[in-house]
Amino acid sequence: MTTIPRLPGEPADITLPALLLRNAEDHGELPALSWRTGEDWATLTWRQARRRVAVLAAGYAALGVGRGEHVLMMMGNRPEHWLSDLALTHLGAVPVTVYGTAAPEQVAHIVRHSRARFAIVEGAAELPRWEPLLADASTPLERLVVVEAAEAGEHRTYGSLHATGSRLFSPDAFEKAWRESRPTDALTVVYTSGTTGDPKGVRLTHRNVLLGGIALDGVVDFPEHVGHICYLPFAHIAERLLGIYLPVLRAAHVHLCADPTQVAATARELRPFQFFGVPRVWEKLTASVKAALAGLPEERGHAIEAANETARAHVACRERGEEPSAELRAAYERAKEQVLDPLLALAGFDRLVWTASASAPMPPDVTRFWAGFGLVIMDAWGLTETSGVITTNTPDAFRLGSVGRPLAGLEIRTADDGEIMVRGATVFDGYLRADGGVDSACDAQGWFATGDIGRIDEDGFLWLTDRKKEMIVTSTGKNVSPALVENALKEHPLIGQALVHGDGRSYLVALLVLDAELAPAWAAAHGIEGGLAAAELVSHPAVREEVDRAVRAANARLNRTEQIKRYRLLAEEWGPGTGELTPSLKLRRRVVRERYQQVIDALYTP
């Protein structure tokens, strides 16, 4: 079931540069990388991409970048980022991407911790966070390379670095440099997004990453050279895997989407065969589709609902491992051809063979919604420390709500307290120390404690409960998974985001954020006139009454300890820019609690 072309050696012995050479030799004329240039796409073939990488490597070598040193990058999903990452790897240097939303103190921490002398940044928006570090004697930063030449000022430009590389490029020196790399060398260091304190540097080797990619490809049946829409930050292990490492492994085509808000439009244009989104992305896509469907005539809506039920019945058969009856199969094919595929085509999702999610628990109502279109979101689970995926559902074996079974070569078990332990070749060596060493995070038997709580069922599927550190322990000693409760609350279309609080308290309370996309559509459908914004709808009696009903409905599905006693409805959406979400769209609970401490305290005031 693999989509990997010829490997240039044994899986455990290859490096990323060896794969890039294979791509240039075996698939040189195939597209490797595309990006927007106005209304059109610019494209590099694999042969052209390797040549560009070689020239850049010469430029970075002339700058003084040496083997083994960390080079920091803060750029969006643009070709300069992708190509620089590979160029640095070919020198034996270690590319490290820093989140574009990182605060100045986080940037300073990463510079000091990684001992980086060089950083490549996009332009004027990034410079205020980096320039002060050049004059700070406590940091090792020496030079900045700026991609946007007009904004570079006194700093070296990416264009001049490329020109230097073109002038000094030596094929022999380039080949010699990358052939010195070993599978156990660091391929990258990924700094965790810091939901609880300073980011930690996770050191991943070529072997960690490539063995994980090969194992993942063993359970996915893709078309050859399948394309990928690359829109998540390269600072996140998911996009490093999906947008850099797997495409090089598969000789696949990467479409860079520099503006994440344009990912839906890009999907409509490209009609991808695969699509990955963290749960918040799937939630936003679901809200958009629901809002569009809400405006359809009643008769059309009934036809879609009937087709949705047929699709869900078909998915349920697959989930149970059963063959659908001839009647159900025929009904599904009709629904798919006449109703579902035309609707999916409007979103560019009509060719999807793999839809996936990871990073946080997927709300069950989102999974059910897409199952109504015949799409099974293959929920997966993994960590930066495990080079990405540990377990995943597959088209041949899935359980909705679970995160699937372990990939080949990985073992999982649960400790006495339910914490999930993992062992295998993709587990990292350890956390980077400020002196350049590595602190192992595994026990004597090689098991890594993931910090996630879960259970393994009798069929080997893993079911997540929550992060160990985020579990709520009430004053009565009961353990509650906040994500479980939050997802139950978010099943109502009016509730876009939620945070549940109750640690050390006798009951739970919640902060609920009105869904800015669906709330106006709901208001119009319920006769609320005037095109009110979310800030106005929050206080509207009909909206408040409906949210009350939503909370009661969620409570009815939860046990007594998990039920919400009081809540506050908010209008302002949480996001990375305002700090409540990480750049990978995970909820920063501590930040939200601190920001709304007075509101939370008031919910416990009689």
C-alpha positions, -999 to +999 in steps of 0.1 A: +000+000+000+030+023-003+033+054-025+070+057-020+092+055-051+125+036-052+144+041-019+182+048-023+191+024+004+178+006+035+150+026+052+170+030+084+201+042+065+189+069+043+189+107+047+167+134+033+194+147+009+197+112-006+160+113-013+163+147-030+190+133-053+168+103-061+139+127-070+161+148-093+174+116-110+142+096-112+115+122-113+134+153-124+106+167-146+078+162-121+065+193-102+080+196-067+070+230-054+044+256-065+035+290-050+013+319-059+026+347-081-004+370-085-033+350-100-009+322-113+013+295-099+051+294-102+065+259-102+099+242-097+104+206-109+124+183-087+155+188-108+151+226-106+144+224-069+176+205-062+196+229-082+181+258-063+189+240-030+225+235-041+230+272-049+214+283-016+236+258+003+267+275-013+253+309-002+247+298+034+281+282+035+297+315+024+277+332+051+295+310+076+269+283+084+287+252+096+278+216+101+257+209+132+248+244+140+212+256+144+199+282+120+166+299+129+139+309+104+108+330+108+089+331+075+055+321+062+049+292+038+069+306+009+095+291-014+124+308+004+115+290+036+110+255+020+142+258-001+163+272+027+152+244+050+166+218+025+197+238+017+207+240+054+200+203+057+224+196+028+251+215+047+246+194+077+232+224+096+200+221+116+170+243+104+148+255+132+115+273+124+102+297+150+064+305+150+056+338+134+034+347+164+062+341+189+066+369+215+099+387+218+108+369+250+101+335+233+123+345+204+151+355+228+147+322+247+150+301+215+180+321+203+199+316+235+188+280+240+197+270+204+229+290+204+220+302+169+243+327+152+221+332+121+184+338+115+164+341+083+133+363+086+106+375+062+106+412+066+096+443+085+071+426+107+097+402+122+127+426+126+116+443+158+117+409+176+151+400+162+172+432+158+176+439+196+191+405+200+220+414+176+231+440+202+224+418+232+257+404+246+238+375+262+227+361+229+249+345+202+230+360+173+253+376+147+235+380+114+200+383+100+191+374+064+159+392+053+138+378+024+119+410+015+148+430+000+129+464+003+125+458+041+161+445+048+177+478+057+213+472+067+208+434+068+219+408+043+191+400+018+181+365+007+186+377-030+222+386-024+228+353-005+214+334-035+236+355-059+266+346-038+257+310-040+253+311-077+288+326-080+305+302-056+286+270-063+308+239-065+291+206-074+319+186-057+316+206-025+279+203-025+279+165-030+307+161-004+288+181+022+255+162+021+272+128+018+288+134+052+254+134+068+243+103+088+208+090+096+214+097+133+223+133+127+198+160+137+174+168+108+156+195+127+149+208+162+112+216+168+104+239+197+071+230+213+046+258+212+048+265+249+012+260+263+028+257+298+060+277+300+091+281+279+092+261+246+113+229+247+136+219+218+128+185+204+157+170+185+147+148+156+170+128+134+168+118+097+161+082+109+133+093+133+115+112+106+120+090+076+111+058+093+079+074+106+071+086+071+077+052+056+054+036+083+027+061+076+028+055+039+024+018+046-012+024+057-023+050+031-031+042-005-025+074-024-022+082-061+015+084-071+032+117-064+001+130-046-001+167-040-003+185-007-017+220+002+008+234+027-007+260+049+001+252+086+032+267+101+065+249+094+073+254+131+047+226+137+057+190+133+026+182+113+035+206+085+072+198+086+062+162+080+034+168+055+049+198+037+086+190+036+096+155+046+068+133+032+068+152-002+105+145-005+100+109+004+071+105-020+084+128-048+051+146-043+039+181-053+037+208-026+014+238-032+024+265-007-005+285+007+011+316+023-022+329+038-040+302+059-073+321+054-071+312+017-068+274+023-105+269+015-102+288-018-070+269-026-088+236-021-116+247-043-091+255-071-068+224-067-093+197-057-068+178-036-066+140-031-056+145+005-064+172+031-051+176+067-065+200+092-062+204+129-096+202+146-101+240+147-097+241+109-123+213+104-146+232+128-143+263+107-149+244+074-179+227+090-193+261+101-189+275+066-206+246+049-234+246+075-240+283+070-242+278+032-266+249+035-288+268+059-297+292+031-309+265+007-346+260-001-364+236+023-370+209-003-333+210-013-323+208+024-345+177+029-328+160-001-294+167+014-304+154+048-316+122+033-283+118+013-264+125+045-282+097+064-275+073+036-238+082+036-236+078+074-251+044+072-226+034+046-197+048+068-211+028+098-209-004+078-173+003+069-165+011+105-179-022+117-159-040+090-191-051+072-199-052+035-229-028+028-259-046+015-266-043-022-295-019-015-274+004+007-245+003-017-268+014-046-285+040-025-252+055-015-239+056-051-271+074-061-268+099-032-231+104-039-236+110-076-267+131-075-263+151-042-231+147-023-203+149-049-218+180-065-218+197-031-183+185-023-171+198-056-181+233-046-155+230-017-129+212-039-133+180-018-148+157-045-115+139-052-105+133-016-092+098-007-076+108+026-089+133+051-071+135+084-068+154+116-045+154+147-031+177+174-063+179+196-095+159+202-119+161+172-154+171+182-177+142+175-203+163+157-177+175+132-168+139+124-204+130+120-211+160+098-184+149+073-194+113+075-227+125+061-208+134+029-190+100+028-158+115+042-142+098+071-118+121+089-089+098+098-081+110+133-045+104+142-024+110+173+012+119+177+036+143+193+066+164+183+086+140+204+075+110+183+083+127+149+046+131+144+022+102+140+021+073+165-014+060+158-039+066+130-072+054+117-071+040+081-097+036+054-096-002+061-097+000+099-112+029+117-133+038+148-149+072+148-138+090+180-106+069+184-072+079+171-065+045+155-038+019+159+000+022+162+021+024+130+044-004+122+075-003+145+057+015+173+044+001+206+020+017+230+007+009+264-009+026+293+005+032+328-014+026+360-028+062+359-039+059+322-009+078+308+000+066+273+035+053+269+052+049+235+083+031+223+099+028+188+123+041+162+105+074+157+107+085+193+132+113+197+166+111+214+157+138+239+153+175+247+180+198+235+200+214+263+213+249+262+249+236+261+241+215+230+237+182+247+205+162+248+185+150+279+169+117+273+132+116+281+127+078+279+130+053+308+155+025+309+133+003+287+129+030+260+093+040+269+084+077+265+056+091+288+035+112+264+015+132+289-018+121+273-044+100+291-063+072+272-073+036+269-066+009+244-097-012+234-098-049+227-092-043+190-061-023+196-076+012+189-065+040+211-090+064+227-077+096+241-092+112+272-071+144+276-037+158+284-026+146+319-017+181+330-051+195+318-073+170+336-096+188+361-097+174+396-127+188+415-128+195+452-145+162+456-116+143+440-133+135+407-113+136+375-129+154+345-116+157+309-122+193+299-119+184+262-148+159+265-171+185+281-160+213+257-167+191+226-201+183+240-209+220+244-195+228+209-219+204+192-244+232+190-237+255+160-240+287+180-210+277+202-177+280+184-152+277+212-154+267+249-132+265+280-143+245+310-129+253+345-134+236+378-100+225+392-103+224+430-140+236+428-172+218+436-187+222+402-177+232+366-182+265+348-176+274+312-166+303+290-184+299+257-176+319+225-204+326+200-196+312+165-191+344+144-198+326+112-228+305+121-245+329+146-257+354+119-271+326+098-289+311+128-302+345+137-316+351+101-332+316+101-349+324+134-363+357+123-338+380+141-336+409+117-310+437+113-278+417+104-266+419+140-229+412+147-217+386+172-212+413+198-248+423+196-262+387+193-245+377+225-271+397+245-301+389+223-328+371+243-334+344+216-297+337+214-293+334+251-323+311+253-309+289+226-275+287+243-292+278+275-309+249+257-275+239+242-259+237+276-288+217+290-286+193+260-248+188+266-254+183+303-279+156+295-252+136+278-226+141+306-224+125+341-231+147+371-195+156+378-190+167+341-221+189+339-218+227+336-236+246+364-229+282+351-214+298+320-206+331+304-212+338+267-185+358+249-185+374+215-147+378+207-132+347+191-100+334+205-070+331+182-032+329+180-029+366+174-046+374+207-027+346+225-056+323+235-046+297+209-012+284+200+000+289+164-012+253+158-046+263+171-045+245+205-062+262+234-039+279+258-059+272+289-036+291+313-038+323+291-076+321+288-080+315+326-057+345+334-074+368+309-109+360+322-101+353+358-126+379+371-153+364+348-145+329+361-145+341+397-179+357+392-193+324+380-185+309+414-200+339+433-235+333+446 
